[in-house]
Amino acid sequence: MKAVIDRFEGGFAVLELEDRTMLPFPAAALPRGAREGDVLKITAEIDREETESRRRSAEKRMNGLFLD
């Protein structure tokens, strides 16, 4: 998926997605030097290790609440 940086508003960049919808995105999370008109490639990858770590942590907290 691609998005174009339409403009900056405060601490956000307004991205125009391929379907023409606008999405506010934290400007600090953009690549260094990104500016209006730049085209961004957006990819989504699942971090399986982090996901599993968070699940285990949440399960431990839930067990602590309900099993005490």
C-alpha positions as CSV (number, residue, x, y, z in Angstrom):
1,M,0.0,0.0,0.0
2,K,1.2,3.5,-0.7
3,A,0.3,6.9,0.9
4,V,1.2,10.5,0.0
5,I,2.0,13.0,2.7
6,D,-0.7,15.6,2.0
7,R,0.2,18.1,4.8
8,F,1.4,18.5,8.3
9,E,-0.8,19.7,11.2
10,G,0.7,20.1,14.6
11,G,2.5,16.9,15.4
12,F,0.8,14.9,12.7
13,A,1.2,14.3,9.0
14,V,-2.0,13.8,7.1
15,L,-1.6,10.9,4.7
16,E,-3.8,10.4,1.7
17,L,-4.2,6.7,1.2
18,E,-4.8,5.0,-2.2
19,D,-8.5,4.9,-1.7
20,R,-8.4,8.8,-1.2
21,T,-9.1,8.6,2.6
22,M,-7.1,10.8,4.9
23,L,-5.3,9.4,7.8
24,P,-3.6,11.4,10.6
25,F,-0.2,9.9,11.4
26,P,2.3,10.9,14.0
27,A,5.0,13.0,12.2
28,A,7.7,11.7,14.6
29,A,7.1,8.1,13.2
30,L,7.8,9.2,9.6
31,P,11.2,8.6,8.1
32,R,13.7,11.4,8.7
33,G,13.4,14.1,6.0
34,A,9.9,13.2,4.9
35,R,8.0,16.1,3.5
36,E,4.7,17.1,1.8
37,G,4.2,15.3,-1.5
38,D,6.5,12.3,-0.6
39,V,5.1,8.9,-1.4
40,L,5.4,6.3,1.4
41,K,5.3,2.6,1.1
42,I,3.3,1.1,3.9
43,T,3.9,-2.5,4.9
44,A,2.5,-4.6,7.7
45,E,4.5,-7.3,9.2
46,I,3.5,-9.3,12.3
47,D,6.2,-9.5,15.0
48,R,5.3,-13.0,16.2
49,E,7.8,-13.0,19.0
50,E,6.5,-9.7,20.5
51,T,2.9,-10.8,20.0
52,E,3.5,-14.0,22.0
53,S,5.5,-12.1,24.7
54,R,2.5,-9.7,25.2
55,R,0.0,-12.6,25.3
56,R,2.0,-14.4,28.0
57,S,2.3,-11.2,30.0
58,A,-1.4,-10.5,29.8
59,E,-2.2,-14.1,30.7
60,K,0.0,-13.8,33.8
61,R,-1.7,-10.6,34.9
62,M,-5.2,-12.0,34.3
63,N,-4.3,-15.2,36.3
64,G,-3.0,-12.9,39.1
65,L,-6.3,-11.1,39.2
66,F,-8.7,-14.0,39.2
67,L,-6.8,-16.8,40.9
68,D,-5.7,-15.0,44.1
